Amino acid sequence: MSRIVPSWRDDFKPLIRLGLPLIGTSVMGFLMVMIDSLMLGWYNVTSLAAASIAGSYFFILFTLGAGVGYAVMPIVAAASAVQDEVRVRRVTRMAFWWALVFFALAFPLFFYSGKILLLMGQEEQIAAEGQMYLRIMWITLLPAMLANVLRSFLSALDRTAVLVWSTIAAVALNGVVNYLLIFGNYGFPELGIRGAAIASCSVQTLMMVIMAFYANWRLPAYSLYQRLWKPDREVFFEIARLGFPIGLTSVAEVGLFSAAAVMMGWIGEVELAAHGIALQLAGLTFMFHIGMSQAATIRCGVKYAHKDEVGLRRTAYASLAIALAFAVGVVTMFLTVPSHLVGIFIDPADPRADAVIASGVALVYLAALFQFVDAGQVTAIGVLRGVQDTNVPMWLATVSYWIIGLPASYVMGFIFGWQQTGIWLGLTVGLGAAAVTLMIRFWTKSVKIGETVVAEPV
């Protein structure tokens, strides 16, 4: 009994060992998006604003479809813990099927995206550039979703080094292709925002190919591509029941920030560009929490497979402690050098540079405000996924983000007249509500393996 209280500290080392490569992968992946914003910001403010809103649009759709890929992680981790190689293969194969299905269904949302952006209240020029970007990004969706399935498969089996190296290669390629095609350097055509989309398609395809080859080469025992054409109805719907709540939970959060981008567009182009910059900075630091949350999902999945309630609690404690410690460092950075961080994204010669920087600095201060609640809610989501508890958390998150956070953003932004400050304060309220309710869900129900069913049947 005396060992139970202090022994949770023993989970720090395996969490960090597993989490660091996943953090590196998340950071490198996000850097691709940040490079797009950096280069488009140096191209012109209109392209940066269009990329901000169109990028959010793409990410919402990708996140919804990627839920089935993320479902692979806890299921494969649990199956691997009991050495069930057949189940690992069946789950991963059906996740590939779901990626193809979602890719086909998403076509009209990309092809007619310009009209949708206009209906969302965006300016005509921004909607037109956004549509050019999104029509190319539809092609990107398929390799991105297949790569996400492979990434979850490899992560669950603790094969994370290849993820880091493949993502580093992709970031390098993204920077080169962006430089050539956005600006038209070295004789290449000047494509602006379309060049950024082509670069994204190239790098997602590269990552998918590298991971697919590695999985077949280094893990032949799983016969991952054996009878890919064979349907598996039971597993197909199993991962859907687990995966789509994961996707919808993520969409609820991403959608909250995208709705904030839409509201920023109502205020003006400068505010929208500043929102995009501040969101890039907050998103980059958030990648740490994404990586550690995925590590917590895998570790909790193993504990769940062995019905180790004490170990599950230790993993949750350690995950939360690591997340909060990192949040302290982020808050310090955001409060001390905000203008330097924002200034990286904008050409100082642009006539609107000073206005964008001033607006962005104010938002970075507000981003510091929600670091702790953001760390808490993403950690709670990670441990809940580890025990395959996704349905109730989906509803808790959706209510927090859309019933509490979004109205708070609108009221404080436009009814109170606080504009961009009010919008981001509303984001903080929504994230805080999610952190509290999801943590309560885990500690009062999902952690009790021996006393109740951890999750809805899958």
Secondary structure, DSSP 8 states (H G I E B T S, - for coil): -TTTTGGGGGGHHHHHHHHHHHHHHHHHHHHHHHHHHHHHHHH-HHHHHHHHHHHHHHHHHHHHHHHHHHHHHHHHHHHHHTT-HHHHHHHHHHHHHHHHHHHHHTHHHHHTHHHHHHHTT--HHHHHHHHHHHHHHHHHHHHHHHHHHHHHHHHHTT--HHHHHHHHHHHHHHHHHHHHHHHTGGG----THHHHHHHHHHHHHHHHHHHHHHHHHH-GGG-TTTTTT---HHHHHHHHHHHHHHHHHHHHHHHHHHHHHHHHHHH-HHHHHHHHHHHHHHHHHHHHHHHHHHHHHHHHHHHHHTT-HHHHHHHHHHHHHHHHHHHHHHHHHHHHSHHHHHHTTS-TTSTTHHHHHHHHHHHHHHHHHTHHHHHHHHHHHHHHHHTT--HHHHHHHHIIIIIIIHHHHHIIIIIS--HHHHHHHHHHHHHHHHHHHHHHHIIIIIT-TTTS--SS--
